């Protein structure tokens, strides 16, 4: 089952990593954040909160939330550098 292999391969690459999730405070993004965090990864969420809610994200020591716009190169650079 090729799609299952692809999924497991992707999941394996996310274990114990640092992951940037853009739009991570929305419905879909917050679910992605939770799943990646469960894999032991540190997660940085970049969201402008225009259509999302902070309450969808858990308080967790491996979760960093940055309010900003994906089009802002300086903020994106900061998210991937730190």
C-alpha beads as a LAMMPS data file, in Angstrom:
LAMMPS data file: protein, C-alpha beads

82 atoms
81 bonds

1 atom types
1 bond types

-500.0 500.0 xlo xhi
-500.0 500.0 ylo yhi
-500.0 500.0 zlo zhi

Masses

1 110.0

Atoms # bond

1 1 1 0.000 0.000 0.000
2 1 1 2.028 2.888 -1.291
3 1 1 0.093 5.740 0.346
4 1 1 0.539 4.127 3.770
5 1 1 4.295 3.859 3.149
6 1 1 4.405 7.519 2.112
7 1 1 2.514 8.538 5.247
8 1 1 4.795 6.519 7.519
9 1 1 7.853 7.935 5.763
10 1 1 6.598 11.502 6.294
11 1 1 5.727 10.853 9.921
12 1 1 9.177 9.365 10.483
13 1 1 10.786 12.547 9.192
14 1 1 8.834 14.650 11.708
15 1 1 9.878 12.772 14.847
16 1 1 12.060 14.844 17.199
17 1 1 12.422 17.748 14.759
18 1 1 11.644 21.437 14.823
19 1 1 8.672 22.132 12.577
20 1 1 7.180 25.424 11.340
21 1 1 3.409 25.335 10.831
22 1 1 1.959 28.354 9.060
23 1 1 -1.675 29.012 9.851
24 1 1 -1.258 26.772 12.872
25 1 1 -3.984 28.442 14.938
26 1 1 -6.754 27.569 12.492
27 1 1 -8.836 24.402 12.581
28 1 1 -6.628 22.338 10.277
29 1 1 -3.363 23.870 11.415
30 1 1 -4.077 23.311 15.105
31 1 1 -4.724 19.632 14.432
32 1 1 -1.448 19.379 12.521
33 1 1 0.344 21.127 15.400
34 1 1 -1.061 18.650 17.901
35 1 1 -0.095 15.605 15.829
36 1 1 3.447 16.851 15.167
37 1 1 3.869 17.765 18.826
38 1 1 2.782 14.248 19.826
39 1 1 5.671 12.936 17.721
40 1 1 8.064 14.731 20.064
41 1 1 8.827 17.645 17.767
42 1 1 9.167 21.258 18.740
43 1 1 6.624 23.355 16.863
44 1 1 6.672 27.003 15.858
45 1 1 3.299 28.351 14.758
46 1 1 3.227 31.397 12.507
47 1 1 -0.257 32.857 12.245
48 1 1 -1.759 36.310 11.770
49 1 1 -4.882 35.305 13.751
50 1 1 -7.167 36.973 11.214
51 1 1 -9.436 33.912 10.978
52 1 1 -8.008 31.685 13.700
53 1 1 -8.044 31.468 17.483
54 1 1 -5.272 31.171 20.045
55 1 1 -7.532 28.950 22.127
56 1 1 -7.139 26.143 19.567
57 1 1 -3.472 25.792 20.542
58 1 1 -2.376 24.057 23.740
59 1 1 0.054 25.538 26.222
60 1 1 3.125 23.395 25.846
61 1 1 6.864 23.963 26.423
62 1 1 7.662 22.675 22.915
63 1 1 5.218 25.085 21.261
64 1 1 6.198 28.604 20.214
65 1 1 3.588 30.963 18.777
66 1 1 4.554 33.885 16.571
67 1 1 1.958 36.417 15.475
68 1 1 2.792 37.521 11.967
69 1 1 2.175 37.257 8.262
70 1 1 3.778 34.647 6.025
71 1 1 4.503 37.419 3.500
72 1 1 6.820 39.153 5.997
73 1 1 10.262 37.786 5.113
74 1 1 11.847 39.049 8.338
75 1 1 9.361 37.218 10.570
76 1 1 9.635 34.020 8.520
77 1 1 13.428 34.216 8.694
78 1 1 13.215 34.663 12.463
79 1 1 10.906 31.625 12.764
80 1 1 13.226 29.305 10.870
81 1 1 16.442 30.705 12.356
82 1 1 15.497 30.487 16.040

Bonds

1 1 1 2
2 1 2 3
3 1 3 4
4 1 4 5
5 1 5 6
6 1 6 7
7 1 7 8
8 1 8 9
9 1 9 10
10 1 10 11
11 1 11 12
12 1 12 13
13 1 13 14
14 1 14 15
15 1 15 16
16 1 16 17
17 1 17 18
18 1 18 19
19 1 19 20
20 1 20 21
21 1 21 22
22 1 22 23
23 1 23 24
24 1 24 25
25 1 25 26
26 1 26 27
27 1 27 28
28 1 28 29
29 1 29 30
30 1 30 31
31 1 31 32
32 1 32 33
33 1 33 34
34 1 34 35
35 1 35 36
36 1 36 37
37 1 37 38
38 1 38 39
39 1 39 40
40 1 40 41
41 1 41 42
42 1 42 43
43 1 43 44
44 1 44 45
45 1 45 46
46 1 46 47
47 1 47 48
48 1 48 49
49 1 49 50
50 1 50 51
51 1 51 52
52 1 52 53
53 1 53 54
54 1 54 55
55 1 55 56
56 1 56 57
57 1 57 58
58 1 58 59
59 1 59 60
60 1 60 61
61 1 61 62
62 1 62 63
63 1 63 64
64 1 64 65
65 1 65 66
66 1 66 67
67 1 67 68
68 1 68 69
69 1 69 70
70 1 70 71
71 1 71 72
72 1 72 73
73 1 73 74
74 1 74 75
75 1 75 76
76 1 76 77
77 1 77 78
78 1 78 79
79 1 79 80
80 1 80 81
81 1 81 82
